Amino acid sequence: MAVRNSSGFLSPMDWKRGFDSDYNLCKFQYGYNLQLNMSQRSLSEPLCKICNLPTHDLPDLQFRIDYHHCTLCEYIFMDESVLVSPEEEKTIYLQHENTPDNEGYMQMFNDFIKWAIVPHADHVKTALDFGCGPGPVLASILQKHGYRTEVYDPYFAENPENLSKTYDLITATEVLEHLIHPMVELKKLVRILNPNGIMAVMTLFHPNDTSAFQDWWYRRDPTHIGFFTPITLKKMAGLLGLELIDHDDKRIAVFQKRIPVDTVQNEMEITPE
Ligand SMILES: [Zn+2]
């Protein structure tokens, strides 16, 4: 059985394994294998992990990796047979130069705060940076802007107590593309977001074009396993009791919590397909 922390959030192992460990025990294969034996491919296309409708196959012919594409909500996700292990994922994270010394990295966050947070954050006093990484750079900048900021990361800042508080603002930068079951994780974040709270996310939107997707650099990071467009994010918002209030058509989206998620009618069963 998977071990979940006291807040109910996924442990680092679950983060990559997925939500239902009993299911995953027989489902997941570990190790990132670019030479995947094609006999390991899924026999049928899985349901969309966002809207639960059938997907169609979107194979990477060069590296022989299967993705699944939902034509309704436009979500694309990697087949679970080729996911990297949690250990491999952590190793890859540590290779990134995500430090305050990296000017480009700092500029990215400053732009993010200026564009996605400041215009919507008059009421914001408390913040959580979810998936902060090994150096909580964004959190330190948010602090300087006057937001009282906590951090959580399943690999680098596993502070379950920070997931039992509530916040006016939750940020998740370069996080969504790593989630096996994004609706499961986001639903938990929505629960700790105060009414009218802001959720600001950053993840590069995919081109929604089969040919362009084949050449898309963003998916060459093997830890990037799920890809979104504004259509996807709008669908997610509706299911989560959020409103998509802004996006830049490239990589940034801003949500606001409109109603308690537990009162959403027809609350979707968020389970692995
Ligand atoms: Zn879908």
Residues whose N, C-alpha, C, O or C-beta is under 5 A from the ligand:
A	BS01	ZN	C48 I50 C51 N52 C70 L72 C73 E74 Y75
